[in-house]
Amino acid sequence: MRILITNDDGISAPGLAAAEAIAAELAGPDGEVWVVAPAFEQSGVGHCVSYIRPMRLEPLGPRRYAVEGSPADCVMAGLYEVMAECQPDLVLSGVNRGHNVAEDTLYSGTIGGAMEAALQDRRAIALSQYFGPGNRELDDPFAAARAHGARVIRQILDADIWEEHRYGVFYNINFPPCPADGVKGVTATRQGHRATATFGVQRQVAPNGRTYLWLTHGQANDTAGPGTDAREAYEGNITVTPLRADLTAHDLVEKLAPSLG
């Protein structure tokens, strides 16, 4: 198996090393693992692409490249430049430092990388490691992802539920905030919704008198409904959520039509 990895935390992020270990286990001794990741952290950029500026591509070693761009940029650089003659069988995005559940999914560069791969008709999976009191102080906070990542991805591959079109399904895996041996199970989930706003702003006046705004992020995963990614990961399960890029509210199209002239 030939695997392409990207992320949004940057080429030197520890979660990327976790993804490489997972990919190496999946690919096996005869496979290939390629890394095309952002030169700098790109958290929160979503599905952003560098449409109005070029991207610098820097080779760092065998099958390893840094791109001055977003995760989606990195996927396109990987598919159309770096791996143009040896296309990947699977694209992995992550392992993100922190969960990507509920509303976070819409902002996540990790999700954006997997989404771009799906839009390019490639099989893609996003990987995120929830950080919390149960793993934040561990020597390896990514231990749950490292221990269970390859097994869960194999289960997805064995299920073989893919859609061969540009709005096809891709998968979002979140590993819970606990040691590897504390994981309760693996469950298929839907994207959750938390009762409180996840993002806001905090005003701060700098010493020079200028006003700056910092983004704040609420923590309320326990308020999401049962069976959702936010709630199930919070409660100690690995969550697997099938996603699509199609944002159409299909159930409302026919309802809306009679109101339009």
N, C-alpha and C positions, 0 to 999 in steps of 0.2 A: 504494500500500500504506500502511496505517495501522499504526504500530508503537508499542507501549507498552514502556518500559524501566524496570526497577527494578534494585537491587543490594543488597549488604549492607554495603558499605564507607562508605555515606553519600552524601548529595546533593552534597558538594563533592569527592568522590574523583576522582583523575585517571583511574581506570579507567572511570568513568561517562562522562567526556568521550570516551574511546575508543569506548565503546558507542554514543554519540550519533553519532559520525562514521561508524561502521559502519551504523547504522540509516539515516542520511541517504543513504548510498550505495544502500542497498537500496530505500528508499522512493521515491527519485527526486524530480524537481522538482515533481511533482504529488501526492506523498504527504505524510504527516504523521508526525512523531515527537513522542511525548508522554513525559514523564518524571514518574514518581511514585516517589520514592525516600526512604529513611529520613533523618530529620533528623540522626541521629547514627549512628555505626558500629554495626552489628548482626552482626558476624562471629561465627560459631559458634552462632547461635540456631536453626539447622535450620529446621524447618517450624513454628516457634512462631507462635502467633496471640495477639492481645490480647483474650482471651475475657472477662476480668473487669474490664477498664478501657477507657475510650474512647480514641480516637486523635485527636490534633489534626492537622488538615489545613491547611497553610499554602501559599497560592499565592505563587510566587516570580517568575513571569513568564509569558509566553504558553506554554501547554502544558507548564508546569513546576511541580511541586508537591513539597513536603516533608511527610512523615508521621511523627509521633512513634510509631513502631511498627516491626514487623519487615518483612522483604521480603514475606512472605505477606500481611501486613496491607496493604502498599502495593499489591499486585496486586488485592486485593478493593476497596480504595479507588478504584483506577483503573477497574476494571470496573463498579462499582456506583454510583459518585459522579462522578468526574472525567470518565469517558468513557461515561457511561450512555446517551447519545444518539448515540454514534459509536464503536461497539465496535472494538477492534483486530483486525487480521488475524494479528498475530504478537506474542508477548511475548518480550522478551529480558531476561535477568537477568545482570548483570555490567557491564563486564568485571572480574572479581574480581582483587584483588592477591594472587597466589599460586594455586597449583593446587588443584583439587578433584577428587582421584582416590582410588581405593581406599577405605579407611575414612573418609577426610575427607568423602566424599560424604554420609555419614550425619549429619554435624554442620553442614554448610554452609548458611548463610543464602541464598547464591546459588542453590544447588540447591533450597532451600525455596521461593524465589520462583517458579522455573520449575515446580516440582511443583504449587504452588497454582494456577497458570494452567492446567496440565493437568487438575487436578481440576475446574476450571471450564469444561472442554471447549474450551480455547483451545490453539492451537499454540504451543509454548514451547521455548525453547532457552536453556541456561545457558552462560555464557562465562567462562573463567578463564585468566589469564596466569601460567604457572609462572615463579617468580623463582629465579634461580641465578647463578653466576659469569659465565655467558655473556651476561646482559642486565641484571643488577642495577645496574651502573654506567653504563649507556647514558643518553644525554640523555632518551630515551623508552623506558623498560623495556617499554612496551606495544606496541613497534613491530611485533612479529610478529602480534599480534592486529589491529592497525590495517591492516596490509598484506594479511592473508589472511582476515580475518573475514567480509567480505561474500561473497567467493568461496565459502567453505566453507558458509555458510548457504544460498547459492543452490543449491549441490549438494544439500543436504538437502531444500530446498523442491522442487527438480526431481525428486528421488527419490520424493517424495509418499508417504512411508510414515508414516501417522498412523492413530490409532484413535479413532473417534468415541464414546468413552464415558469415564466419570470416572476410570477407572484406565488411561487411554490413555497411549501412549508420549510421552515428551519427550526432548530430547537434551542431552547434556553435552559441550561442546567444551572442550578444554584446549590452549592454545598452548605450545610448548616454550620453555625458558629460553635463547633465542639471539636474535641479530639477525634481522630479517625475511628477509634473504637466506641465513640459515643453516638455515632449515626444510628438512628432508629430504623430507617428503611428508605426505599425509593418510591416516589409516587408521581403519577401523571397529574398535572395541575392546570388550572387556567390562570390568566393574568389577574392579579388581585386589584382591589381598590381600598385604600386606607381612609379612615374616617377624618383624619386631619390633613391639612395641606402639607405636602412634602417639602416644598421649597418656599422660601420667603427671602426677605432682605433685612440686613441689620446695618443701620447707619453708623458711620464712624468719621469723626473729624480729625484730620491729620494735624501734626504740629504746625504745618504751614497754613492752617486755616481752611484747607480745601476739604470738601465732603466726598467721602467714598462709601460705596455700598458693598457689603459682603453678602454673598448668598448663604442662607442658612438651610439646614435640612432637618426635618422632623423625623422622629423615630416612633412609629406606631404600627409595626407589623402585626402585633397581636390584635389590632382592630379589624384586620381584613377577614373576610369570610372563610369558613372551613372549605378546604379543597382548592384554595388559591395558593399561588407561589409564595406570597409574603407570609401567610399564616403557617403553611406547612414547613417552610424552611425555618421559621422562628421556633417551631416546636420540635426541630431536630431531624427532619427528613430531607433527603436529597430530592429536589423538585425538578421535574422535566416538563417544560411547557412548550407545546407546538405553537409557533407563531407564523404569521404571514405579513408581507408588506402591504397588502391591499387594505386601505383604510375605509373602503366603502361600507356604509351602513346598509347592507343589502336588504335587510328586513323593512327598510323605510322607503325604498325606491318606488314601489307600487303605491304606497300610501301617499307619497308626495305628488305623484304624477297628475292626479285629477285637479290639483290646485294650481297647476301651471297652464298658461294659455298657449 
